[in-house]
């Protein structure tokens, strides 16, 4: 299921990101463009089928373990490999018509990868909605409901023991929460998409499809589809005890990802404004100042957080060097926060003066709007002033 949930964003995200800048145009033409269009659409649909089948198999395995604990497992380790292969083969066979429906068509605005309209597409899509979403949802709900009721009604030897009763109730509570989370996530992820397709095919008012409301609903559907791929691992980390050991790895990877994104984004802002003269406005200079301060925060804070996650909160460096690094890390983090706050305040003041008093400074050169501030040689004026004030406010931390 994790592999299928990974295929979906890999296939879908680049296409959606490109559509934000080129108005849903398909970039690749010719035979290669046709092949990519079919392959991307096919991969997206295959991943959804594999994901739904995996959820059903997980529910069946838990059902057999709880309801029939003395029998051999319904899905053993050897059978599991067969079932994994079977889910991908079934998904590919069921979704192979997608390869015939999708084509790259040429419009005045450019190329577009879109399904060719036909009655077969309508019937096929509705059938797939029922088979891929509604049937698995009903099966999963029934199986997990049976599991929860079975655990709740189980009678074991020594039931009078308070500890044994508490363990059984705790187990039932965990299974119940996990079941509700899985069913809710599956419903939240794919119910909006099924509604979208049903409205698209069966709406009597065809102008509804081109309305702003339906466009916003399409964006909501995409958001829930992407969210579903990220929610499944979160459910495993939170609800399943064996997966909690992997929580530290996930948190560390998240910190590393945030560190890389923050480092790249804030650096690019600085470079773009520095190299483009037309962007050297007072507000943009303050934005650069805020980008520099936001760059200090991940540099000094994320490594500290990553170490604490993997060392139970222990500080690794001892002695005078450890003391100095501890003080410097806390000092730089707080300075970064204060500089960002002051930059936002100055941006708000600048916009306030421009909008509320547009004629007051006409013909004059106030300090904040002075063109000399925007020159390359005086870029440090605002940056140094906010930094000095922040350093003065946070300096007592070095003494603590």
DRENMI-678225 format. One record per residue (C-alpha): z, y, x. Coordinates in steps of 0.001 Angstrom, whole numbers. Each point is the difference from the previous one (the first is absolute). Layout:
! residues N
<atom Z="Z" Y="Y" X="X"/>
...
This chain:
! residues 400
<atom Z="0" Y="0" X="0"/>
<atom Z="729" Y="2359" X="2879"/>
<atom Z="-3446" Y="-722" X="1447"/>
<atom Z="-1688" Y="736" X="-3326"/>
<atom Z="2056" Y="3165" X="-476"/>
<atom Z="-1132" Y="1063" X="3480"/>
<atom Z="-3680" Y="-601" X="-758"/>
<atom Z="133" Y="2310" X="-3018"/>
<atom Z="997" Y="3272" X="1737"/>
<atom Z="-2167" Y="-808" X="3045"/>
<atom Z="-3048" Y="-306" X="-2272"/>
<atom Z="871" Y="2741" X="-2482"/>
<atom Z="1694" Y="2795" X="1932"/>
<atom Z="-2896" Y="1018" X="2301"/>
<atom Z="-2301" Y="196" X="-3002"/>
<atom Z="2429" Y="2123" X="-2016"/>
<atom Z="785" Y="2305" X="2926"/>
<atom Z="-3718" Y="545" X="636"/>
<atom Z="-570" Y="772" X="-3687"/>
<atom Z="2485" Y="2895" X="199"/>
<atom Z="-2300" Y="1850" X="2423"/>
<atom Z="-3507" Y="-1077" X="-1024"/>
<atom Z="231" Y="-207" X="-3835"/>
<atom Z="-96" Y="-3802" X="-391"/>
<atom Z="-3146" Y="-319" X="2129"/>
<atom Z="-715" Y="-3210" X="1900"/>
<atom Z="-607" Y="746" X="3668"/>
<atom Z="-2023" Y="-3037" X="1100"/>
<atom Z="-3548" Y="-576" X="-1256"/>
<atom Z="-2503" Y="-2812" X="393"/>
<atom Z="769" Y="-3742" X="134"/>
<atom Z="3238" Y="618" X="1915"/>
<atom Z="1195" Y="2387" X="-2706"/>
<atom Z="-813" Y="-2519" X="-2725"/>
<atom Z="1860" Y="-2741" X="1877"/>
<atom Z="3073" Y="2190" X="612"/>
<atom Z="79" Y="1120" X="-3635"/>
<atom Z="-3" Y="-3592" X="-1239"/>
<atom Z="2452" Y="-1195" X="2665"/>
<atom Z="2552" Y="2770" X="-612"/>
<atom Z="-66" Y="-456" X="-3784"/>
<atom Z="160" Y="-3795" X="391"/>
<atom Z="2992" Y="194" X="2401"/>
<atom Z="1938" Y="2281" X="-2354"/>
<atom Z="-451" Y="-2313" X="-2969"/>
<atom Z="761" Y="-3154" X="2016"/>
<atom Z="3296" Y="1474" X="1226"/>
<atom Z="1178" Y="664" X="-3570"/>
<atom Z="-735" Y="-3581" X="-1085"/>
<atom Z="1756" Y="-1474" X="3056"/>
<atom Z="3033" Y="2200" X="-602"/>
<atom Z="368" Y="-1043" X="-3640"/>
<atom Z="-440" Y="-3703" X="867"/>
<atom Z="2608" Y="286" X="2772"/>
<atom Z="2529" Y="1480" X="-2422"/>
<atom Z="-586" Y="-2878" X="-2416"/>
<atom Z="433" Y="-2605" X="2760"/>
<atom Z="3224" Y="1668" X="1196"/>
<atom Z="1327" Y="-74" X="-3565"/>
<atom Z="-981" Y="-3679" X="-370"/>
<atom Z="1751" Y="-893" X="3273"/>
<atom Z="3206" Y="1766" X="-1039"/>
<atom Z="-213" Y="-1579" X="-3435"/>
<atom Z="-139" Y="-3489" X="1514"/>
<atom Z="2838" Y="732" X="2438"/>
<atom Z="2383" Y="1306" X="-2676"/>
<atom Z="-889" Y="-1993" X="-3104"/>
<atom Z="-643" Y="-3325" X="1797"/>
<atom Z="2209" Y="225" X="3128"/>
<atom Z="114" Y="-3779" X="609"/>
<atom Z="-3747" Y="-563" X="-28"/>
<atom Z="-2284" Y="508" X="2956"/>
<atom Z="-1299" Y="3575" X="309"/>
<atom Z="-3022" Y="780" X="-2120"/>
<atom Z="-1512" Y="1944" X="2916"/>
<atom Z="912" Y="-1584" X="3341"/>
<atom Z="-926" Y="1430" X="3388"/>
<atom Z="-3084" Y="-2217" X="287"/>
<atom Z="-1094" Y="806" X="-3541"/>
<atom Z="635" Y="3688" X="608"/>
<atom Z="-2853" Y="196" X="2522"/>
<atom Z="-2318" Y="-1648" X="-2502"/>
<atom Z="1050" Y="2410" X="-2757"/>
<atom Z="-533" Y="3028" X="2272"/>
<atom Z="-3522" Y="-1143" X="807"/>
<atom Z="-604" Y="-802" X="-3666"/>
<atom Z="1051" Y="3479" X="-1144"/>
<atom Z="-2528" Y="1665" X="2305"/>
<atom Z="-2796" Y="-2423" X="-933"/>
<atom Z="669" Y="416" X="-3728"/>
<atom Z="151" Y="3788" X="365"/>
<atom Z="-3313" Y="86" X="1872"/>
<atom Z="-1713" Y="-2258" X="-2531"/>
<atom Z="1350" Y="1901" X="-2986"/>
<atom Z="-888" Y="3384" X="1472"/>
<atom Z="-3423" Y="-886" X="1470"/>
<atom Z="-1851" Y="1700" X="-2939"/>
<atom Z="1214" Y="3283" X="1485"/>
<atom Z="-2550" Y="-513" X="2765"/>
<atom Z="-2763" Y="260" X="-2611"/>
<atom Z="1440" Y="2832" X="-2092"/>
<atom Z="564" Y="2627" X="2715"/>
<atom Z="-2901" Y="1929" X="1524"/>
<atom Z="-510" Y="3203" X="1997"/>
<atom Z="-1901" Y="2413" X="-2243"/>
<atom Z="-1573" Y="3288" X="1022"/>
<atom Z="840" Y="3135" X="-2001"/>
<atom Z="-839" Y="3674" X="599"/>
<atom Z="3496" Y="504" X="1437"/>
<atom Z="-330" Y="-2969" X="2355"/>
<atom Z="547" Y="-3748" X="80"/>
<atom Z="2602" Y="-1741" X="-2132"/>
<atom Z="1374" Y="-3553" X="60"/>
<atom Z="330" Y="-825" X="-3692"/>
<atom Z="-269" Y="-3030" X="-2323"/>
<atom Z="-3265" Y="-420" X="-1907"/>
<atom Z="682" Y="244" X="-3719"/>
<atom Z="-737" Y="-3116" X="-2047"/>
<atom Z="1630" Y="-1873" X="-2913"/>
<atom Z="889" Y="-2766" X="2446"/>
<atom Z="2073" Y="2446" X="2072"/>
<atom Z="1985" Y="1010" X="-3069"/>
<atom Z="743" Y="-3576" X="-1094"/>
<atom Z="717" Y="-1121" X="3562"/>
<atom Z="2435" Y="2858" X="652"/>
<atom Z="1910" Y="-563" X="-3249"/>
<atom Z="228" Y="-3732" X="725"/>
<atom Z="1300" Y="694" X="3507"/>
<atom Z="2632" Y="2397" X="-1351"/>
<atom Z="1306" Y="-2765" X="-2240"/>
<atom Z="-157" Y="-2732" X="2677"/>
<atom Z="1229" Y="2034" X="2982"/>
<atom Z="2646" Y="2167" X="-1674"/>
<atom Z="1131" Y="-993" X="-3484"/>
<atom Z="109" Y="-3799" X="436"/>
<atom Z="1936" Y="177" X="3336"/>
<atom Z="2343" Y="2607" X="-1490"/>
<atom Z="859" Y="-2260" X="-2931"/>
<atom Z="494" Y="-3023" X="2277"/>
<atom Z="2162" Y="1896" X="2478"/>
<atom Z="2151" Y="1461" X="-2775"/>
<atom Z="555" Y="-3406" X="-1622"/>
<atom Z="802" Y="-1721" X="3305"/>
<atom Z="2475" Y="2625" X="1222"/>
<atom Z="1660" Y="205" X="-3401"/>
<atom Z="463" Y="-3772" X="61"/>
<atom Z="1411" Y="191" X="3548"/>
<atom Z="2520" Y="2689" X="-972"/>
<atom Z="1137" Y="-1893" X="-3092"/>
<atom Z="304" Y="-3254" X="1955"/>
<atom Z="2186" Y="1551" X="2700"/>
<atom Z="2179" Y="1714" X="-2581"/>
<atom Z="585" Y="-3229" X="-1928"/>
<atom Z="546" Y="-2273" X="3002"/>
<atom Z="3281" Y="-1952" X="21"/>
<atom Z="1246" Y="-1308" X="3308"/>
<atom Z="3022" Y="-1986" X="1083"/>
<atom Z="2960" Y="2232" X="488"/>
<atom Z="-1241" Y="2589" X="-2450"/>
<atom Z="3596" Y="982" X="-515"/>
<atom Z="10" Y="1293" X="3571"/>
<atom Z="-251" Y="3749" X="-36"/>
<atom Z="-1909" Y="107" X="3313"/>
<atom Z="-2571" Y="-2565" X="-1208"/>
<atom Z="-511" Y="1923" X="-3227"/>
<atom Z="-392" Y="3253" X="1889"/>
<atom Z="-2594" Y="-1526" X="2322"/>
<atom Z="-2010" Y="-1286" X="-2951"/>
<atom Z="124" Y="3354" X="-1746"/>
<atom Z="-994" Y="1777" X="3217"/>
<atom Z="-2931" Y="-2341" X="443"/>
<atom Z="-1099" Y="536" X="-3604"/>
<atom Z="264" Y="3752" X="463"/>
<atom Z="-2165" Y="-39" X="3155"/>
<atom Z="-2629" Y="-2203" X="-1638"/>
<atom Z="4" Y="2191" X="-3085"/>
<atom Z="-482" Y="3186" X="1986"/>
<atom Z="-2742" Y="-1559" X="2106"/>
<atom Z="-1780" Y="-1285" X="-3100"/>
<atom Z="149" Y="3352" X="-1748"/>
<atom Z="-1208" Y="1788" X="3127"/>
<atom Z="-2977" Y="-2330" X="499"/>
<atom Z="-1108" Y="76" X="-3640"/>
<atom Z="486" Y="3778" X="-227"/>
<atom Z="-1956" Y="647" X="3218"/>
<atom Z="-2855" Y="-2264" X="-1127"/>
<atom Z="-124" Y="1703" X="-3399"/>
<atom Z="195" Y="3504" X="1476"/>
<atom Z="-2749" Y="-746" X="2505"/>
<atom Z="-2642" Y="-1526" X="-2235"/>
<atom Z="735" Y="993" X="-3613"/>
<atom Z="-1359" Y="3562" X="476"/>
<atom Z="-3187" Y="-1428" X="1555"/>
<atom Z="-561" Y="-2393" X="-2906"/>
<atom Z="526" Y="2854" X="-2455"/>
<atom Z="-2475" Y="2118" X="1981"/>
<atom Z="-2713" Y="-2662" X="-254"/>
<atom Z="621" Y="-623" X="-3704"/>
<atom Z="-255" Y="3728" X="-743"/>
<atom Z="-3129" Y="252" X="2137"/>
<atom Z="-1754" Y="-2843" X="-1822"/>
<atom Z="1240" Y="354" X="-3576"/>
<atom Z="592" Y="3723" X="-493"/>
<atom Z="-1990" Y="1248" X="-2993"/>
<atom Z="26" Y="3544" X="1404"/>
<atom Z="-2078" Y="-188" X="3187"/>
<atom Z="836" Y="3612" X="881"/>
<atom Z="3571" Y="-1187" X="612"/>
<atom Z="-1122" Y="-1755" X="3183"/>
<atom Z="-1186" Y="3303" X="1506"/>
<atom Z="3015" Y="2040" X="-1106"/>
<atom Z="2586" Y="1459" X="2373"/>
<atom Z="2733" Y="-2107" X="-1582"/>
<atom Z="-1830" Y="-3232" X="741"/>
<atom Z="-652" Y="1207" X="3546"/>
<atom Z="3741" Y="595" X="513"/>
<atom Z="720" Y="-3419" X="-1502"/>
<atom Z="-2420" Y="-1523" X="2536"/>
<atom Z="1979" Y="1572" X="2848"/>
<atom Z="3245" Y="-1368" X="-1475"/>
<atom Z="-1553" Y="-3469" X="-194"/>
<atom Z="-985" Y="202" X="3673"/>
<atom Z="3496" Y="1111" X="941"/>
<atom Z="1622" Y="-2955" X="-1776"/>
<atom Z="-2493" Y="-2426" X="1553"/>
<atom Z="820" Y="1233" X="3506"/>
<atom Z="3718" Y="68" X="-783"/>
<atom Z="-65" Y="-3644" X="-1076"/>
<atom Z="-1216" Y="-1074" X="3449"/>
<atom Z="2980" Y="1785" X="1582"/>
<atom Z="2607" Y="-1020" X="-2598"/>
<atom Z="-322" Y="-3771" X="530"/>
<atom Z="1396" Y="5" X="3569"/>
<atom Z="2751" Y="2377" X="-1107"/>
<atom Z="1060" Y="-2477" X="-2687"/>
<atom Z="137" Y="-2750" X="2611"/>
<atom Z="2078" Y="2127" X="2383"/>
<atom Z="2475" Y="1133" X="-2658"/>
<atom Z="420" Y="-2970" X="-2326"/>
<atom Z="-546" Y="-3076" X="2172"/>
<atom Z="2726" Y="-702" X="2540"/>
<atom Z="-2212" Y="-1717" X="2595"/>
<atom Z="-2359" Y="2952" X="153"/>
<atom Z="2744" Y="2505" X="721"/>
<atom Z="-101" Y="-991" X="3654"/>
<atom Z="-3495" Y="1484" X="100"/>
<atom Z="1280" Y="3272" X="-1443"/>
<atom Z="803" Y="1356" X="3451"/>
<atom Z="-3550" Y="-705" X="1154"/>
<atom Z="-1377" Y="1827" X="-3025"/>
<atom Z="2260" Y="3001" X="535"/>
<atom Z="-926" Y="147" X="3690"/>
<atom Z="-3719" Y="-163" X="-789"/>
<atom Z="438" Y="2720" X="-2622"/>
<atom Z="1728" Y="2262" X="2538"/>
<atom Z="-2782" Y="-635" X="2530"/>
<atom Z="-2676" Y="748" X="-2587"/>
<atom Z="1705" Y="3212" X="-1094"/>
<atom Z="415" Y="1020" X="3618"/>
<atom Z="-3709" Y="-502" X="768"/>
<atom Z="-1167" Y="1793" X="-3168"/>
<atom Z="2383" Y="2919" X="551"/>
<atom Z="-956" Y="309" X="3669"/>
<atom Z="-3746" Y="-37" X="-737"/>
<atom Z="87" Y="2288" X="-3050"/>
<atom Z="2208" Y="2708" X="1502"/>
<atom Z="-1943" Y="-70" X="3265"/>
<atom Z="-3314" Y="374" X="-1830"/>
<atom Z="1319" Y="3005" X="-1942"/>
<atom Z="953" Y="1711" X="3246"/>
<atom Z="-3371" Y="-711" X="1623"/>
<atom Z="-2095" Y="1016" X="-3013"/>
<atom Z="1720" Y="3349" X="-498"/>
<atom Z="8" Y="708" X="3746"/>
<atom Z="-3737" Y="-625" X="395"/>
<atom Z="-1169" Y="1724" X="-3213"/>
<atom Z="314" Y="3794" X="132"/>
<atom Z="-550" Y="448" X="-3735"/>
<atom Z="3078" Y="-2115" X="-703"/>
<atom Z="2362" Y="2182" X="2051"/>
<atom Z="1639" Y="1635" X="-2985"/>
<atom Z="3746" Y="679" X="-307"/>
<atom Z="497" Y="-2873" X="-2427"/>
<atom Z="-1921" Y="-2455" X="2170"/>
<atom Z="2007" Y="1053" X="3058"/>
<atom Z="3164" Y="-753" X="-1939"/>
<atom Z="-1496" Y="-3330" X="-1014"/>
<atom Z="-610" Y="-743" X="3692"/>
<atom Z="3598" Y="941" X="705"/>
<atom Z="1159" Y="-2401" X="-2699"/>
<atom Z="-2317" Y="-2708" X="1378"/>
<atom Z="1593" Y="366" X="3431"/>
<atom Z="3475" Y="-296" X="-1467"/>
<atom Z="-1074" Y="-2979" X="-2109"/>
<atom Z="-1296" Y="-1568" X="3193"/>
<atom Z="3417" Y="213" X="1646"/>
<atom Z="1699" Y="-1869" X="-2831"/>
<atom Z="-1844" Y="-3345" X="344"/>
<atom Z="-14" Y="204" X="3802"/>
<atom Z="3803" Y="207" X="195"/>
<atom Z="1045" Y="-1684" X="-3257"/>
<atom Z="-2288" Y="-2994" X="-629"/>
<atom Z="716" Y="-1796" X="3296"/>
<atom Z="3704" Y="406" X="-704"/>
<atom Z="-399" Y="-1448" X="-3503"/>
<atom Z="-2145" Y="-2902" X="1239"/>
<atom Z="2613" Y="-947" X="2599"/>
<atom Z="2824" Y="161" X="-2546"/>
<atom Z="-1927" Y="-2272" X="-2389"/>
<atom Z="-323" Y="-2727" X="2625"/>
<atom Z="3373" Y="386" X="1748"/>
<atom Z="2385" Y="337" X="-2940"/>
<atom Z="421" Y="3718" X="566"/>
<atom Z="995" Y="-173" X="3670"/>
<atom Z="-932" Y="2697" X="2523"/>
<atom Z="-1659" Y="-1641" X="3004"/>
<atom Z="621" Y="2547" X="2774"/>
<atom Z="3497" Y="558" X="1356"/>
<atom Z="1542" Y="2403" X="2479"/>
<atom Z="-939" Y="3678" X="533"/>
<atom Z="-3677" Y="-734" X="-676"/>
<atom Z="873" Y="-1576" X="-3342"/>
<atom Z="2164" Y="2995" X="-919"/>
<atom Z="-2795" Y="2417" X="905"/>
<atom Z="-2637" Y="-1961" X="-1908"/>
<atom Z="2214" Y="-260" X="-3076"/>
<atom Z="644" Y="3750" X="-55"/>
<atom Z="-3653" Y="852" X="693"/>
<atom Z="-1280" Y="-2293" X="-2752"/>
<atom Z="2313" Y="1457" X="-2644"/>
<atom Z="-611" Y="3554" X="1221"/>
<atom Z="-3818" Y="-318" X="-52"/>
<atom Z="10" Y="-1618" X="-3438"/>
<atom Z="2087" Y="2761" X="-1559"/>
<atom Z="-1994" Y="2734" X="1758"/>
<atom Z="-3196" Y="-1511" X="-1400"/>
<atom Z="1420" Y="75" X="-3521"/>
<atom Z="1129" Y="3646" X="251"/>
<atom Z="-3346" Y="1144" X="1454"/>
<atom Z="-1874" Y="-1698" X="-2845"/>
<atom Z="2238" Y="1662" X="-2583"/>
<atom Z="-437" Y="3448" X="1573"/>
<atom Z="-3760" Y="-473" X="228"/>
<atom Z="-201" Y="-888" X="-3688"/>
<atom Z="2123" Y="3051" X="-809"/>
<atom Z="-2278" Y="2313" X="2008"/>
<atom Z="-3079" Y="-1492" X="-1675"/>
<atom Z="1552" Y="679" X="-3399"/>
<atom Z="859" Y="3596" X="1020"/>
<atom Z="-3539" Y="581" X="1240"/>
<atom Z="-1538" Y="-1294" X="-3221"/>
<atom Z="2499" Y="1977" X="-2072"/>
<atom Z="-994" Y="3258" X="1700"/>
<atom Z="-3703" Y="-758" X="-295"/>
<atom Z="101" Y="-844" X="-3722"/>
<atom Z="2764" Y="2227" X="-1373"/>
<atom Z="-752" Y="3098" X="2149"/>
<atom Z="-3718" Y="-278" X="823"/>
<atom Z="-482" Y="3771" X="485"/>
<atom Z="3196" Y="887" X="1849"/>
<atom Z="-1193" Y="-940" X="3484"/>
<atom Z="-3632" Y="984" X="-423"/>
<atom Z="-1007" Y="2147" X="2939"/>
<atom Z="3162" Y="-803" X="1926"/>
<atom Z="826" Y="-2792" X="2406"/>
<atom Z="3321" Y="-1641" X="-801"/>
<atom Z="1367" Y="-2352" X="2641"/>
<atom Z="-602" Y="-3157" X="-2005"/>
<atom Z="-3601" Y="946" X="-845"/>
<atom Z="-898" Y="1556" X="3316"/>
<atom Z="-3329" Y="-1225" X="1352"/>
<atom Z="1522" Y="-41" X="3482"/>
<atom Z="2330" Y="-2762" X="-1122"/>
<atom Z="-3087" Y="-2146" X="-587"/>
<atom Z="-1239" Y="395" X="3557"/>
<atom Z="235" Y="-2997" X="2294"/>
<atom Z="2278" Y="1785" X="2474"/>
<atom Z="2657" Y="834" X="-2620"/>
<atom Z="200" Y="-3332" X="-1765"/>
<atom Z="3523" Y="-575" X="1263"/>
<atom Z="1506" Y="3069" X="-1761"/>
<atom Z="894" Y="-1609" X="-3302"/>
<atom Z="529" Y="-3433" X="1525"/>
<atom Z="2491" Y="1290" X="2574"/>
<atom Z="1918" Y="2095" X="-2512"/>
<atom Z="603" Y="-2889" X="-2389"/>
<atom Z="785" Y="-2374" X="2874"/>
<atom Z="2535" Y="2364" X="1590"/>
<atom Z="1785" Y="514" X="-3330"/>
<atom Z="97" Y="-3756" X="-608"/>
<atom Z="1280" Y="-720" X="3498"/>
<atom Z="2781" Y="2522" X="-485"/>
<atom Z="1067" Y="-1530" X="-3296"/>
<atom Z="-42" Y="-3605" X="1237"/>
<atom Z="1389" Y="660" X="3507"/>
<atom Z="3587" Y="-945" X="-1006"/>
<atom Z="-1226" Y="-3597" X="-457"/>
<atom Z="-320" Y="-284" X="3777"/>
<atom Z="3723" Y="658" X="309"/>
<atom Z="1028" Y="-2603" X="-2592"/>
